[in-house]
Amino acid sequence: MGQPVTVIEKQSSTPGVCRFETNRALTGTGHEHYSADSEVRGERPPDLVARRLFERGGVDRVHVNSNVITVELARGADSEGIAEIIGDLYTYYRPGVPVPTPEDFAAEE
């Protein structure tokens, strides 16, 4: 369950750089830049995407602007699996994870 994100990969004219376009804006109108050698702080959607991409490995830099994610790959790396990582951003309930019921959110008396 959650909200699937549609992701389309578009090759850049620059070798080692890929662009991914989504059907959801992740930053509004702001630009967010991330580097593999810096800690990604925060829990906003662009922060989560960058953190997940760096955890995957093979990524040097990530730039997010609205619904476009530009990924600079590490030397020799490919983009396999990146679209799926982005597409799963809003998928919260996976197999084996219990789905909360209204009672789970009820205030204790």
C-alpha angles and dihedrals in degrees: 000000000000133000115309113220118218110224128191119190117216123186118232125224086240113084112242094022123106131183125210121195120200135192090236130066111235101184109022106225098330129103120230122195125194132181128199090232093058129070114252108227128189137043101246118124095260090049092051093048093050093046092050092048092051090047088054090058130220094078124112102176140009128198121187124191117169104303098347122092116190116197125195106203125216115252110286095010125123133209097245111141097009095107090054092051090053092043092055094054094108099032104112106165116059130171110297094022112111116235111234118244126212088259089062089064098042115118115251113242 
